[in-house]
Amino acid sequence: MIAFLNNLLSRFLIFLVMIYRYTLSPVMGRHCRYQPTCSQYMIDAIKKYGPYRGTYRGIKRIFRCHPFSKHDHYDPA
């Protein structure tokens, strides 16, 4: 039952990211400095680590994505 709920939550979170990618992202402009993009990183992290840890890692990545960041530009999940 827990695995089913985690899978359902993962699918829902990925769905939300996809909505962002096709609605808000084109309007705001594509300025992600990382490869893969932050939205793709979030999807990959959720698939790899599950809904809780994957979302945490994705949010951490989004907060690192700013012009003054000194991280590498290639940052796989």
Secondary structure as UniProt FT lines:
FT   HELIX           2..28
FT   HELIX           38..49
FT   HELIX           51..64
FT   TURN            67..68
//
